[in-house]
Amino acid sequence: MAKIVRIQFTTAGKLYDFTASKANVKAGDRVIVETERGKSIGQVVAGPIEVDDALVPEGTKPVQRLAELADLATLAANTAKEKEAHKFCLARIKERNMDMKLVKVEYLFDGSKAIFYFTADGRVDFRELVKDLAHAFHTRIEMRQIGVRDESKMVGGIGICGRELCCSSYLREFEPVSVKMAKEQNLALNPSKISGQCGRLLCCLSYEFDTYCSLRKGLPKCGKRVQCGCHDGEVVKVNVLEQTVTLKTADDSLVVLKGEDIAPENISDRVKKPPQGKGEQQGGDKGKSQGPGKQRRNRPVDVKERKKEKPQ
């Protein structure tokens, strides 16, 4: 049997599986592991969980050891370097008048590389900037362009709900969000109301979308005609959460009915007024008198006779 633990390297970041057969770790511990980018320090989020050796994914690396005070001191030193590199890079971007926005600087745990995350509308020629950074910090430099949603996740902030952003607090992966989700929940399609700090649609629109879809099943849509008992009218309002619909009857009165009381066979389409036929329009035009312009066009004119009447 093998022990598997799940580790994150940043808050609300992706989770990675490591084996902890030799190291005695638990949730919340800081540990040293070997990754594709070299030695790193991470935090155990879940585990350890015992699984069969045959079920362990191939290539899963082991936890080397628990983090010591020297490792935490190295992490603090890297954080100080990141602030210094961020300040220096901002000054160089401003001097060179580059069309880019620096978001974050990340130093690898062993200090072998510094990653500069930035956003830009298009491609940016940062070759001269990389030379300045490499000359100043004497380490490998990597410039990585990210999207606006990743920027919000790194920077963090407070959303329009008054709470910390979902992406920077606990949401580990972004899911696709569409305007259909807002429509299904009867939300006003105001960009300032349904957009997050990143300018994209709010991630929370997807949280209750499936619930609204399941609750809406069986309820008639607005515009449908419903006959339930002694009530007959058109649906003008649907309350999904309360499972009620509001009917407007022929005498313009409003009646609230429960969705469970409305049978599917009692729901029909709204009766549309028949369109005015072409024959009726043509018949109505016959009685109208023609304008003076039409009379002139219909008046016969003999051009040859007029020429004869002209004096020679």
C-alpha positions in Angstrom: 0.0 0.0 0.0 1.2 3.5 -0.8 0.2 6.8 1.0 -0.9 9.6 -1.3 -1.0 13.3 -0.2 -2.2 16.3 -2.2 -0.1 19.4 -2.2 -0.6 23.0 -3.3 2.2 25.4 -4.0 0.1 28.6 -4.0 -3.2 29.5 -2.3 -6.1 28.1 -4.3 -3.6 26.6 -6.8 -3.8 23.3 -8.5 -3.4 20.2 -6.4 -0.6 17.6 -7.1 -0.3 14.1 -5.9 2.9 12.9 -4.1 3.7 9.7 -2.2 4.4 10.0 1.5 5.3 6.4 2.4 8.5 7.4 4.2 7.7 10.9 5.5 5.2 11.2 8.3 3.1 14.2 7.1 -0.4 15.4 7.7 -2.7 18.2 6.3 -1.3 21.6 6.9 2.4 20.6 6.9 5.0 22.4 4.8 7.1 19.9 2.8 10.0 19.8 0.4 9.3 18.0 -2.9 11.0 17.6 -6.3 9.0 19.0 -9.3 9.7 19.7 -12.9 10.9 23.1 -12.0 13.3 21.7 -9.4 13.1 21.6 -5.6 10.0 23.4 -4.2 8.2 23.9 -1.0 4.5 23.1 -0.8 1.7 22.7 1.7 -0.2 19.4 2.3 -3.9 20.0 1.7 -5.4 16.5 1.9 -4.2 13.1 3.0 -2.4 10.8 3.5 -4.7 8.3 1.8 -3.7 4.7 1.5 -4.1 3.2 -2.0 -3.0 0.1 -3.7 0.4 0.3 -5.4 -1.1 -0.6 -8.8 -3.4 2.5 -8.6 -0.6 5.0 -8.0 -0.1 7.0 -11.2 3.2 6.4 -13.0 5.8 9.1 -12.4 4.4 10.2 -9.0 7.3 11.5 -7.0 7.8 11.1 -3.2 7.8 13.8 -0.5 11.4 14.3 0.4 11.0 15.7 3.9 9.3 18.2 6.2 10.2 21.9 5.7 12.7 23.1 8.3 13.4 26.6 9.7 16.1 27.1 7.1 13.7 26.3 4.3 11.2 28.8 5.6 13.9 31.4 5.8 14.8 30.8 2.2 11.1 31.2 1.3 11.0 34.6 3.1 14.2 35.7 1.3 12.7 34.8 -2.1 9.6 36.8 -1.2 11.8 39.8 -0.5 13.6 39.3 -3.8 10.3 39.1 -5.7 9.3 42.5 -4.3 12.6 44.1 -5.3 12.4 42.5 -8.8 8.9 43.7 -9.2 9.8 47.3 -8.4 12.9 47.2 -10.7 10.9 45.7 -13.6 8.1 48.3 -13.3 10.7 51.1 -13.6 12.2 49.5 -16.7 8.8 49.1 -18.3 8.0 52.7 -17.7 11.4 53.9 -19.1 11.0 51.9 -22.3 7.3 52.9 -22.6 6.3 49.2 -23.1 2.6 48.3 -23.6 2.4 45.7 -20.9 1.3 45.3 -17.3 3.4 43.5 -14.8 1.3 41.3 -12.5 3.7 39.3 -10.4 7.2 38.0 -10.0 7.9 34.5 -8.8 11.3 33.1 -7.7 11.9 29.4 -7.7 12.7 27.9 -4.4 16.3 27.3 -5.2 16.6 30.8 -6.8 17.7 29.4 -10.2 15.0 31.3 -12.1 12.7 34.3 -11.8 9.3 34.2 -13.6 7.7 37.6 -14.5 4.0 37.3 -15.2 2.4 40.1 -17.3 -0.7 40.9 -19.3 -0.8 42.7 -22.7 -3.2 43.2 -25.5 -0.9 41.7 -28.1 2.7 40.5 -28.6 5.4 42.4 -26.8 9.1 42.6 -27.7 10.7 42.3 -24.3 14.2 41.2 -25.4 15.9 44.3 -24.1 13.9 44.1 -20.9 15.1 40.6 -20.3 18.7 41.7 -20.7 18.2 44.4 -18.1 16.7 41.9 -15.7 19.3 39.3 -16.2 22.1 41.8 -15.7 20.5 43.1 -12.5 19.6 39.8 -10.8 22.1 37.4 -12.3 19.6 34.6 -12.8 17.6 33.0 -15.5 14.6 35.2 -16.6 11.3 34.0 -18.0 8.6 36.3 -19.2 5.1 34.6 -19.1 2.0 36.3 -20.6 -1.2 35.4 -18.8 -4.9 36.2 -19.2 -7.1 38.6 -17.2 -8.7 35.8 -15.1 -5.3 34.5 -14.1 -4.3 38.1 -13.2 -7.3 38.4 -10.8 -6.4 35.0 -9.3 -2.8 36.2 -8.6 -3.6 39.7 -7.4 -6.8 38.9 -5.4 -9.3 41.5 -4.2 -12.9 42.0 -3.1 -15.8 41.2 -5.4 -19.1 43.0 -5.8 -20.6 40.6 -3.3 -18.3 42.1 -0.6 -16.3 38.9 -0.2 -12.8 37.8 -1.3 -12.6 36.7 -4.9 -13.5 33.1 -5.4 -10.6 32.5 -7.8 -8.0 33.8 -5.3 -9.5 32.1 -2.2 -10.6 28.6 -3.1 -11.5 28.2 -6.8 -8.7 26.1 -8.2 -9.7 25.8 -11.8 -11.7 28.1 -14.1 -14.9 26.8 -15.6 -16.6 28.2 -18.7 -19.4 30.8 -18.0 -22.0 31.9 -20.5 -24.7 34.6 -20.6 -27.3 31.8 -20.8 -26.5 31.1 -17.1 -27.5 34.6 -16.2 -30.7 34.5 -18.3 -31.7 31.2 -16.7 -31.5 32.8 -13.2 -33.5 35.9 -14.3 -30.6 38.3 -13.7 -30.4 41.7 -15.3 -28.0 41.5 -18.3 -26.1 44.5 -17.1 -22.3 44.1 -17.7 -21.5 45.9 -14.4 -23.7 43.5 -12.5 -22.7 40.2 -13.9 -18.9 40.9 -14.6 -16.2 40.3 -12.1 -13.0 42.2 -11.3 -11.3 40.7 -14.3 -14.0 42.0 -16.7 -15.3 38.6 -17.6 -18.6 37.0 -16.5 -18.8 36.1 -12.8 -17.6 32.6 -11.9 -20.5 32.3 -9.4 -23.0 32.4 -12.2 -22.3 28.7 -12.7 -22.8 27.7 -9.1 -26.6 27.5 -9.1 -27.1 27.1 -12.9 -27.9 23.3 -12.7 -30.3 23.9 -9.7 -32.2 26.6 -11.6 -32.5 24.3 -14.7 -33.9 21.4 -12.6 -36.3 23.6 -10.7 -37.6 25.2 -14.0 -38.6 21.9 -15.4 -42.4 21.5 -15.5 -43.0 25.3 -15.1 -44.6 27.0 -18.0 -42.6 29.9 -19.6 -43.8 33.5 -19.8 -46.2 33.9 -22.7 -47.8 30.5 -22.4 -51.5 30.0 -21.8 -52.6 28.0 -18.7 -56.0 26.6 -17.8 -56.0 25.4 -14.2 -59.4 24.9 -12.6 -61.4 28.0 -12.9 -58.4 30.1 -13.9 -57.5 30.8 -17.5 -54.8 33.3 -18.5 -51.4 34.1 -19.8 -48.2 33.5 -17.8 -46.6 36.9 -17.1 -44.2 35.9 -14.3 -42.3 32.8 -13.1 -40.8 32.4 -9.7 -38.4 29.5 -10.0 -37.4 29.4 -6.3 -40.9 29.5 -4.9 -42.2 27.2 -7.8 -45.1 29.6 -8.6 -46.4 31.3 -11.8 -48.5 34.4 -12.1 -51.4 34.4 -14.6 -53.0 37.4 -16.2 -56.7 36.7 -16.9 -59.0 38.2 -19.4 -60.2 40.8 -16.9 -56.6 41.9 -16.3 -56.4 40.4 -12.8 -53.4 38.5 -11.5 -53.6 35.0 -10.1 -50.7 33.1 -8.5 -50.6 29.4 -9.0 -48.3 26.7 -7.7 -46.3 24.8 -10.3 -47.3 21.4 -8.9 -51.0 22.2 -9.5 -50.5 22.8 -13.3 -50.6 19.7 -15.4 -48.6 19.6 -18.7 -51.8 19.1 -20.7 -53.2 22.4 -19.4 -50.3 24.4 -20.9 -50.7 25.7 -24.5 -49.3 28.4 -26.7 -50.7 31.9 -26.7 -53.4 32.5 -29.3 -52.0 34.8 -31.9 -54.1 37.3 -33.8 -54.5 36.3 -37.5 -52.5 38.6 -39.8 -54.3 40.9 -42.2 -54.6 39.2 -45.6 -53.2 40.6 -48.8 -56.7 40.4 -50.4 -58.1 42.7 -47.7 -55.3 45.2 -48.3 -55.8 45.2 -52.0 -59.6 45.6 -51.6 -59.1 48.5 -49.3 -56.8 50.2 -51.8 -59.4 50.0 -54.6 -61.7 52.4 -52.9 -59.0 55.0 -52.5 -58.7 57.8 -55.1 -55.4 58.1 -56.9 -53.2 61.1 -56.3 -52.6 63.7 -58.9 -49.2 62.3 -59.7 -50.6 58.9 -60.7 -53.3 60.7 -62.9 -50.6 62.5 -64.8 -48.7 59.2 -65.5 -51.8 57.5 -66.6 -52.8 60.3 -69.0 -52.1 59.3 -72.7 -49.8 61.6 -74.5 -49.3 61.6 -78.3 -45.9 63.2 -79.0 -46.2 63.2 -82.8 -49.4 65.2 -82.8 -47.8 67.9 -80.5 -44.9 68.2 -83.0 -47.3 68.8 -85.9 -49.1 71.6 -83.9 -45.8 73.5 -83.4 -45.4 76.4 -85.9 -42.7 76.0 -88.5 
